[in-house]
Amino acid sequence: MFFRPTSKDYNEAYESGRLSPSEVIEKTLHAIRESDRARPSLGAFIELRDAAILDAAKESDERWRQGKALSALDGVPVAIKDEFDVEGYRTRAGTTFLGQRAASKDASVVERLRRKGAIILGKTHMTEIGMGGVGVNPHFPAPRNPFDPFRMTGGSSSGSAAAVAAGLCPIALGSDAGGSIRMPASLCGIYGFKPTFGRLPTTGGALLAWSLDHAGPLGASINDVAMFYDATCGRDSSDRASQLAPHARRIATLRIPKAKNLKVAWCPEFADDADEEVRRAFHEALATLREMGAKVEKVSLKYVELIQKVGYVTFVAEAAASQADSLRKYREEYNLDTRLLLAVGERVSAAEYLHAQRVRSLIRDEFLGVFGEHDLFLNPTLACTARPIERAAEKEGQVDTALNDAIARYTFCGTLTGFPALSIPCGVDRAGLPIGLQIMARPWADEAVLRYGAALDQLMPAMPKPKMNWDILGLEMD
């Protein structure tokens, strides 16, 4: 049985004195360089500033030595998607033309992590401007799925997922407009949480779709994503969506509820067209819940066939609008796959966009109706497991839009509604590739999603050890 080290293990190493934050960070930087030299290379990180990282670790050393750790995140390495500002780093958002100057200050979420003592580890790979669910970006070496280095990680938070899944850090920051946290989490066998829209500020992020974009964590465990959420949630005076959010409840401890009497909904259209082994794992999860006393009910959604269409129209239209200035200056410098998607977005009329938003409100109301009678809505996170990385995609980007559509088939419901959605591992296919289970709940029930996610996680089968794995803490946990 394989256990991926979590933030708790880092804390125990520091509290016991077995390792210091500086020793851990030195080992981590060495492991990252080693992962870059692997064939194929893991490709999780695109920029590291060793001196700044080691200086932060030394400061954490002193706090732990004095017994004044700032939080359970003190000394814990956290990777940052190249979509968020980190002081001293360029924010390129996966392009060759953005971020010509280094950021002068941190994004709000990054600043909150630093206040808790987290070690900001560097910038991770992402698909260009966050478009595309496969995770490949020709501007950089393709990130590899640690469970099979010749298969995709998913995107767009591709490097963040690869880093966590390979054991290089227990937590990474990602963003999610159509599934970009949950998709790579599912494919890489880790945990990915998209909080309620507005719960985490996105200030300082080079985000793409104003009404869809969420910041959120990818983690080695439920507790890791809960710790990240607790450290970063709350209002921000420069983020209007977060200002409109009700005050967040802090998670002092992640109390795990019993599954008995839990009311769970699922919809056949959100499972029946998935790959056979994905369906098997999903229905086994439902059966396990029934055995534990949960009430599992099949529901019908009137607008289910429109969810992905509405999500796609909203996403490409808002992306094209947000990129209008850059398109005028740098159109030919975008990857081919990005240019194709943006060209579609430029052709979405105002009437089409507004009609999509009208249907979107109906979809949201329909899910609110589901949560009026149920605690959770479950579905496979993705309809498939990780596909092989195509050579053509490494050169041009993923121009096969059908593959992108297949990957994002079940995740748009979370971003269109803005409701909290969590992906947890629920097994592997015959090839040993991870399968994810998505857990959704009513808006602002973020703590409940994490608590119920922890309860369900205890019932899921153990995950195998990835083929690409670095044991930073020397725990030899397999």
N, C-alpha and C positions, 0 to 999 in steps of 0.2 A: 504494500500500500504506500502511495506517495503522498507526502504532505508538503505543500509549498510554504516556506517560511513567511510569516505575516509580521505586521508591525509589532504585535505582542512579543514575538520572538526577538525582535530588535531591542525592545524595552528590557526584556529579561537579560539579554546579553550585556546591556549597559548597566543595569541595576546590580548585577552580580559582579561586575568588573571583569568578566571574561573577555570582553571586547570593548573598545572605546569607539565613539563615532568616527574619529579620525582613522582608526584601523579599518573599520567597516567601509568607509568611503574610499580609502586606498585600494582595498580589495575590489570594490565595485568598479572603480575606474579601470583597474587592471582587467577585470572581467569584460567590461565594455570593449576595450581594445582587442581583447581576445576574440570576442564575438564578431568584431569587424574583420578579423583575419581569418575567421572560419570560412570554409568553402562548401556551400555558398555562405556569404556573410549574413549575419542576422539583420543588419541594417536598421536597427531600432532608432539610433540617435543620429542627428545630423550636425549637432554642435555641442561642444562641451568647453567650459572655461575652468580648467582644473584648479587654477590658483584660487579663484573665488569660491569654488566648491570646497576645497580643503580648508580655506579660512573659516568658512561657516561651520565646518566640522570641528575645528579647534575651539571655536566659541561654545559649541555644544559640549565638547569634552569638559570644559571648565564648569559649565552649569551642572552636569552630571556629577562631577567631582565634589562640588559644593552641596549637592543634594537639592539643587534649585532648578530642576528640569521644568521647562515652560508648560509641557503637556506630554501626553503619551506619544505625540508626533515628534518630540524633540530628538534630533539626530537621525530621524527616519528619512531615507532618500525618496524624493518624489520627483518623477519626470514630468515635463511640461510639453504638451503638444505645441508645435510651431505655429499656433494660431493665437497665442496669448503672449502679451508683453512680459519679458523678464529683463530687469535692468541689466544693461551691458550686452544683451543679445539682440541680434536682428530678428524681427518678426517677418518672415518671408511668406508665411502661409503656403509653403510648398511651391513657391514660384521662383523664378530667376530675377525678377524685376522689382518686387516689393521689398521693403525693409532694407533700403540701402544704408540707413543709419541705425545704430544700436538704440534700443529703447532707453529712455531716460528714467523710467520708473516702472514698477511692476503693475501688471493687471490686478484688479481688486482681489480676485481669488488667490493669486500668487502672494500678494501682500499678506493676506490673512493666514496663509500657510506659514510664511516666514515668522509671523508673530507667535505661532505655536512652536517654533523651533525646527520646523521641517527643513531638510537640506535640499535646496532646489538643484536637481541633478543635471539639468541640461535640456536641450530642445530635441523633441522626437519627430520622426518622419510623419508626414501626412500626405494625402492626395492633394493635388493642386487646388488651392482655395477651398478645399473641403468637398469637392465634387467627385462622386464615384464611390461605390461600395466595395470595390475589389481590394483597394489598398495600394495599387501600383502607381508610381509617379516617375516617369522617365528622367526627370531632373536629378534623381538620386537612385542609388542601388535599391532594388525592390526589397522591402522588408519581408522576412520569412516567417512562416508559421512554425513555432517551436516544436509542434507535434509532427510536422513533416516539412522540412525546409524547402521543398519544391512546390509547396502549396501556399495559397494566399492567406494573408492575415485578416482580410476584410478592412474596410475603411469607413470614414476617413481617418480615424484615430489609430492608424495602423502601427506606427512605432510605439505608441503608448501601450498598446495591447501586447506587442511582441516583447517589450521590455519587462512587463509584469509576468507574462507567461513563462519567460525564460529565466526568471528568478533574479533579474538585475535590480529590481526594486519592488517593494510590495504595493505601491500606489502610483498612479499616474493620472494627470489631468487630461481630459478629452473634451470634445464638444459633440453635440448631437442635434442635427436638423431633420434627419430622416431615418436615423438609426446608427449614427456614426460612433457612438459609444457601445451600444448594445450589439451591433453586428460583429465587430472584431472581438468583443468579449466572448460571444457565442462561439465563433470559429476558433478562438485560441484557448478555450476552456478556462476562462477566468470570470470575474464578476464585473458587471458594468451597470451603473445606475444613472438614469436620467431623471433628476428631480422634477417637481412641478415647475412649469414655466414661471420664471421670476423668482424662484426660491434662492438660486445662486446668481449673483451679479455677473454680467458678461462684460463689464467695463474693462477696456484694455485688451479686448479680443478683436482680431481681424475677422469678424464673423460675416456670414454670407446671406442669411435669410432672416430678416428682422423678426418675423412672427413665429419662426420655427426654432431658432438657435437656442440651445441650452448648454450650459457648462456642467460638467459632472465627472465623477471618478471612475477609473477602472482599477480593480484591486485583486489581491491574491485571496481575499476572503470577504465575507459579508462584513465582518468587523472593520476591515480596512476601509471599505467604502463608507461605512457608517461614521468612522472617525473623521474621514475627509469631509463628509457632509456636515458633521457637527462643527468642524473648525471653520467652514467657509460659508455656511448658509446665513441668510439675514439680509436686511435692507442695505442699500448703498445709495447715497445721495445723488450720485451721478448716473444711476441706472433706474429709469422710470418703471420698468416692469417689476423690479425688486421693491420699489417704493410702494407699489400697489398691493404687494403681497401681505397677508396677515403675518404677525410676528411668529417666528419659527420656534418650535419646541426643541430644546436642546436634548441630546441623547446622552444622559449621564452613563447609563448602562443599557445594553441592547437586550432587554427582557424578551425571552423567547416564549411565545404563547403556545398552547396546545392546539393541535389540528382539529380536535374534536369540536363539532358544531360550527366549524368554519364554513361559510357559504361561498362556494367557488362556481364561477360561470365559465363556460367555454363555448366557442362557436365552430361548427364543422368547417365553415369556409376559411377559418384561420388555422386549419390543420390538414384537411383531407387532400389537398393538392401538394403536400410536402413529400419529400423523398420517403420511401418505405421505412427506412430505419429511423428517420426523424419522427414519423408517425408512431412507430413502435415505442420509442423512448417517451414520447409525450403521453401516450395512453397508459404506459406503465406508471408514469408519475401520477396521473389521475387515479389509477387503480390503487396506488399506495395511499393516496389521500383518503379515498373511500374507506380503505381498511383501517385508517387511523381515526375514523369517525367524522370526517368532513362530509358536508352535503355538496355533491358535485352535480351541477345542472347544465344541460345543453340549452343555449339561447339562440334566438334568431335575430340577426341584425339586418334591417331593411336596406341600409346603405353600404353594406360590406363591400360590394363590388366597386364602389366609387372611391373608397378610401385611398387606394394607391394612386388613382387618377388625379384626385383632388390634391393629394400630397405632391405629386410630380409637377402639376401646373403651378401650385403655390411656390414650390422650391425653385424651379427654373426661372420663373418670372421675377421673384425677389432677388435671385442671384444675379440675373442680367441687369437689374436696376442698380444693385449695389456695386457692380463691376463696370458701370457705364463709362466712368472716366478712364479706368485702366484699359478698357476695350478700345477706346479712341487712341490711346497712346501705344499699347502693347499687344494688340490683337494677335499678331503673328507669333508672339513669344509664348502664348498659352499653348499647352499641349493640345494635340488634335482632339482628344476626347473631351477636354474642357471646352474647346471652341464649339464643338458640335452641340453640347448641352446649353451653352450660353446663347447660341444662335436660335435654338428652339425657344428659349426664354424671351429673347428679343421679339419674337413673333407672337407671343401671347398678348391678345388685345385686352384693353381695360375691361370690356364687357365679360370676356372669358375669365379673367382674374376675379372679378366681382362675383360672378356666378359660382366659381369654385369656393369663394368664401361663404356664400350663402349655404351651399351644400355642406361645407365644413361645420357651420353652426348646427346643422341638423345631425351630423355625425356626432358632434360633441354632446348634444342633447340626448341622443340615443344611448351613448355610453353612460351618461349621468343616470338614465333610467335603469341601466344594468346595475349600477352601483347603489341605486336606491333599494335593491333587494339582495345584493351580494357584496361580500367583502372584497373579493378579488376577481379579476378576469385573467385567465391563463391561456397561453398559446405557445407553440414553438417559437423561439426568437427568430429563427430563420427556417426556410423551407428546405435547406440543404446544408451539407457540411463543406469544408474547405475544398475548393476546386484547384487544379494545378495552375500555376502561373504560366501564362502563355508568353512565348518569346516576343511575339508582336506587341503585346501589351507593355513589355518593358521598354520598347522603343517608341511607341506612339501613345501609350495609355490604353485604357480599356474601352475600345470603341464598340464592343459588343454590348449594346444597350439592353439586350434581352437578359444577359447575365446580371447586369446591375439591377434590373427590374426583379429578377428572381430572388436576388439576395435581400432586397428591401421590401419584399412582399408583405411581411407581417409587422414591420416596425413603424410605419408612418402613423399608425393609430395613436402611438404615444406622443409624437410631436404635433400632430394636427390638433389633438385635444389639449395638449399641454399637461396631461395627467402624469403622475409619477410612474415610471416603468423600470423594472430591474431585470437583468438577465443573469441567471445562475446556471452552472453546468448541470446537466441531468443525464449524462451518459456519453458513450462513444459509439460510433458505427463499427462495422466489421474491420475497417482499416485502422481503427484506433483514433479516429478524428472526433473532436468534441462536438456535442449537441447541446444547444442552450434552451432553457425554459424561461419565457418572459412572464413577469408578474406585474399586473397593473392594478391601480386602485383609484378611488375618487381623488379630486384635486385637494392638495395640501395634506394628504394622508401619507406623507413621505416616511415618517417614522413607522407607520403601520406596515408599509411595503417592506421596509428593512426588517422589521420584527418578524413578519410572516415569511419573508424570504429566508431568514435564519432558521425558522421552524421547518420550512420545506427543504432547505439545504441539508438538514440532518437526515432526511429521508432518502436523499439521492445517492446513487452509487458512487463509490470512490473513483477518482480520476487516475489514470496511469501517469507515469513520469514522462515529460516531454523528451524528445530526442535531443533538443538543444536546451540545456539547463545548467545554470551556474549556482553552486551552493555557497553563497557569499558568507553565511554565518558558520559554515562547517558543521552543520547539524546531521548531515547524511541521513535524511529522513525518508528513505525508501527501503 
